[in-house]
Amino acid sequence: MGVGVSVPRVTLYGRAGCHLCDEARAVIDRVCGDLGEAYVEIDIDGDDDLRARYSEEIPVTLVDGRQHDFWRVDEQRLRAALTG
């Protein structure tokens, strides 16, 4: 990994065509952009295990590898998790 490139602290599990995923992505993009944090988005439909695990809860957000939220992303709570 190059200098200045951070490992994503936030992971968003979702799927295409999911309006809650679109809302979560907007919040995560805003918060991570403000704080200079990286995030990664993973489509659960590309992996049978992820689809089985998260299908009923998407979007699911992880921070530092631990589940943080599902269905909705609370902006203040996400900011606190990334700065605390």
Secondary structure, 3 states (H helix, E strand, C coil): CCCCCCCCCEEEEECCCCHHHHHHHHHHHHHHHHHCCCEEEEEHHHCHHHHHHHCCCCCEEEECCEEEEECCCCHHHHHHHHHC
